[in-house]
Amino acid sequence: MSMALEVIGLSPAGLNGIPATDPDKIAAAERSGEIAVELVRKNLKPRDIVTGKALENAIRAVGATAGSTNAVLHLLAIAREFDLPLEIEAFERLGESTPVIGNLIPGGSYAALDLYKAGGIALVLRELAAGDLLHLNEQGVDGRTMGEIASQANERAGQDVIRPINNPIKKTGGLTVLRGSLAPEGAIVKLAGHERRHHSGPARVFDSEEAAFAAIRANGIVAGDVVVIRYEGPVGGPGMREMLAVTAALVGQGLGDEVALITDGRFSGATHGFMVAHISPEAALGGPIALVHEGDTVTIDVDSHELRIEVAESELATRRAAWRAPAPRYAGGVWAKYAALVSSASDGAITTGVRLAKALKGSTDR
């Protein structure tokens, strides 16, 4: 491995003598290669490791460390690839019973490197095991079970990155699922880094991230607003861009704790504030978020797991009848193909599913 790195101009010393990475990264890369060879020799396949219980362990770990909302998309997509019956409700069910024990940014004080130096993910597994929140017999790629990894955790004395399970930062996980008139198929709300569980305010509606960002820069957003960014979902984006620029701008203007943001797009793991993402169905498919008008009252109620618009159903029906899908952002090429085939965020935004089957059926009908 070291020789291979040197061939492309890299080494533990870096490029031209400038340190490129922590020396432990080189050792980890070499060990990863060794494990890959061992797995081939043992004929141990991904399907032997990725199970329903393994995915539940992953959801617990994300909740315990207040991880990114993107984990919802990734884990749902993995489940579909392995034909495992994981649904978005699992994130609500497991999140409600998983304390936040990771003091990690953006809601906490430490970065991933600090977690590694404190003892790594094994500390998280140890505490989850102590709380009877881990499927201990699930196997990892290095041959050890989760129980074995947890029992072999090596904690740095005095570390404050991972709390004991009986002294958590928060009693429930860092994200949960909302439904309601604005999200019939579900949405994900980020709960880490703030204590807010309810917000009701006037909608400020934008049909792209750029339009929302321009309004924030022009001081067009005020305390109490609900920023609505739509047509940024799997189909509309296409590809669900991260709304990182907008959320960072809100924080930069001192509005991070004064407004809420909802979107059919997604967030970066660094996003801070009262934010709802992955709203499904998305606007490009005629989801209710496409029917929101400027000034409508939007309510986010975490305790009732609801995201709703305070508009009469009769009015929404009128708006729905008048709605027309906008022209796609790409008329051809790979993005157009992706938009034609991708599924809902509530199903992992995968390209193998109902929409693909319909597309294939359409091609055979012709």
N, C-alpha and C positions, 0 to 999 in steps of 0.2 A: 504494500500500500504506500509506504513512504517513497519508494522508488517511482511509483506511478505518479505521485504528486509532484515529485521533482521534475519528471518529464514535461509536465505542463507548467512548470515555473513556480510551483507552490511547495512548501515544506513547513514543518512546525515553526521554522524561523520566518515564514512568510515570503512575500515577493520582494526581491531586491533588499533583503534584510529587514523589511518592515513586518512585524508580527501580524499574522493574518487571523489567527484563531487560538483559542485556548488549547494547550497541548493535550488535554483530556479529550478534545474533539477528535484528534487523530487516532487515539486509542479506541474511542467509541466506533469510529468508522472501520477500523481494522476488525474489531470484534463483530460488527454487523456483517462484514463479509464472511467471517468464519461461521457465524450462525446461519447465514444463507446457504453455505455449502453443506452444513450439518443437516439442515432441513431437507435438502435434496437427497442426501444420502439416506435419511430416515423415511423418505417418501411422505413427509408430513406436510399436508396441504393447508392452505388458508381455511378451507371449510372444516378442518379438524380443530381449529383454534377459535374461529369466529362463530360463536353460538348466541342464542338469545340471552343467556345468562351473562356472557361476556359483554354484550352490548349494554345490559343493565349495569354492570360494573362501570362501564365507560360513562354512562349517564350520571351515576353516583359521583364519579371522580370529577366530572365537569361541574356538577352542582356544588361539591365540596370546595372547589377552588374558584367558584364564581367565574367559570370559563365563558368563552365566547358563545354568542347565539349561533354562530356558524356551525357549532357542534351538532345542532339539531339537524341541519341539512345533511351534514356528512354522515351522521349515524343512521338517519333514515335511508340515505342512498346506499350505504353499506348493507343495511338490512334487506333492501330490495334486491341487491346483487346476489345475496346469499339465500334468497327466498325465506327470510325469517319474518315472523309476524310482529314487527315493531310498528306501533302507531304513535302519532304525535302526543296522544294522551299519556304515554309513558313518562314523558318529561314533566308533566304536571304531577302525576302520581308519585314518582320517585323524588322529584324536586321538593315536594311538600314535606318529605320526611328525611331530607339530607341537610344537615347543618353546614353552613359555610365555615370552614376551618382554615382556608388559605388566605393569608393577609397579603394578597397580590394585587398589583395595579391592573386596571385603573381605579378600582374601588379601595384598594389597600395601599401598602407602602413598599412592597418588594416586587422585583422582577423575576423572570424564570431562572436566571442565573443564580439569584439568591436562593431560590428553592433547591436548585441542584447542590449548592454548597451547604445548605442546611441538612441535606440527607436525601433529597430527591423525592420522586413520586412514591417511593416506598413508604415514606412517612405518612402520606395521604392514605395509602392502602392500610397501613397499620392502624390508623385512627378509625377508618371505616370498619375495619374488622373488629375493633374494640367496641364499636357501637352496633355490632351485628348487622351491618349494612352492606356486606360484601359476600359474593359467592366465592368462597375460598378455594374451591377445587378447579376453577377454570384455569386453563393452562396458558402461559405466555410463550412467545416465540423462542425463548432461551431454555425451555424445558421445565422451568419452575412453575408451580401453581401460584395463584395470587396469595394464598395463605403463606406459602414459603417466602415469597418476596416480602410480605408484610412482617413476618417474624424475623427476617434478616435485616430490617431497616437499621441504618447506622446514623443516628441523630447527632448533629453537632451540638455540643453543650451550649446552652444559653440562646439557641436560635428562637426567633419569634415569627418565623414565616408560616409555620403550620401549628395551629393551636390544638390542644387536646380536644377530643370529641365531646367531652363533658364541659368544656369552656369555649364554645364556639363564638365566632364573630357575630353570626346571625343564626337563628334557629332553623331557618329554611333556606333552600338553595338559591342560587343567583339568578335563576330565570324560571318562568312558568308560562303556561298556555292561557290565552284569552280567546273567547268566542263572542258571539253577539251579532247585532245587526250589521256591523262593519266587517266582521270576520267569521262568516258562517263555517268556513273550513279550518279556522284557527289562525292564531298569530302568536308571536313570541314576545314577551315583555322582559326587559332586562331590569333586575332588581338590585344588583350589586352596586355599591358605591353611593347609595342614597337610601333614605327611609320613606320615600313617597310611595303611596299605594292607591292614591286617588287624585285625579285631575279632571276638571271639566272646564272647557273654555271654547272660545270662538276659533273656528278652523281658518287657517291661512293656507290656501290651496296652491300647489305648484305641480306642474306636469313634468318636471325634471329636477335633478339635483342642482344643476347649474342655475336654474331660475330661483330656487330657494336660497342658494348661496348669495346670489346677487341681491336679493331682498334683505338678507341679514346684513350684508356689507353696507347697504343703504339705510341701515337702522330702521327697517320696515317691520321688524318683529318686536313685540313688547311683552312684558311679563303677563302671564296668564294665557297666552296664545297656545294653540295646538297647531304645530307645523305639519302639514300633510304633504308628503312627497309621493307621487304616484307615477304609474307607467315606468317603473324601475324594477319590475319583477322579472321572473325567468323569461317570459315572453316579451314583455314590454321593454326591458333594458336594451337589448336582451342580455340575460346573463346575471342579473342581480348585482349591480355594482354596490360597493360599500359606501354608505353615506357619511364617510369619515370627515370630509371637508366641512359639511354642514354642521355636524355635531361639534367639531372643534371650534368653528366660528361662533356658535352659540355660547360655548364655554368662554371663549375669548372676550365676548361682549358682556360677560357676567350674567348670562341668562340660563346657564346650565341647570340651575335649581329653580327656575321661575317659569319655564315653559315645558311643554311635552312635544314629542315628535312621533308621528306614526308614518309608516311607509310599507309599500309592498316590495321594497328592496331589502337590503340587509345591512348589517353593521360590521365594523371592525371590532376586534377584541379590545381595542383601546377606547371604544366609545364610552362616554360618561353621561349620565343623566337619565331622566324618565323617558325611555324610548321603547317603541313597539315596532317590530319588524315582521317580515314574512307574511304580511296580511294576505289571506287567501279566501276566495279567489282574488286574483290580482286585477288591477284596473284594465289592463289590455284585453282581458277576457270578459269584461263587463261586470267585474266584482263590485260590491257596494261602494268601495272606496272611490270608484269612478263617478259616483253620483253625488259626492260631497260638493257643496257650494261654499264659496267664501262666506264666512260668518256663521255657518251652521255650528251649533253646539255639539262638540264631541266629548264623550266621557270615557275615561279609562278607570276601571274599578277592579283592582287586583283581587280584593277580598271576595268579590262575586265572580271573578274570572270573566269579566265582560268588557268588550270594546263596542261602544254603541254610538249611534248618531241620534240626536234628539230631534228627529223629524218624523212626521206622521207617515205611516206606511202608504197611505194613499198618495202623498206627495212623492215618495220614493218611486212608486209605481209609475207615476207620470214622467218622472225623470228617466226611469229605466226605458220606457217606451221611446223616449226622444234620443237616447244615447246612441251614438255611432262610434264604432271602433276607429281610432286614428290610423292613419297610414303607418305601416311598419317602418322602423328607422333604417332597415336594410332591405332592399328589394331583391338582392341576390347574394350569392356567396355563402360561406360557412355560417355566418350569423343568421341569415335568413333561414337556412336549414335547421339550425339549432332552435330558433324561435318556433318553427313549425312543429317540432317534435318534443320539446321539453314539457315536463309535467309540472304540476303545482308544487310550490314550496312546501306545502303540507305533506307532500309525498316524496320529498327529498330533491325536487327539481331534477329528476332523472330523465334520460332520453329513451328509456324503454318502459312503456306503459300504455295507458289508454290512448293518449294522443298519437303515439307511434302506431298503435294498432289501427286507429282510424285512418291515419295517413296511408298506411300500407293497403288498407281495404279500398281507399279511394283510388289508389293507383291501379289496383286490379280491376276495379269497376270500369275504368276507362279502357 
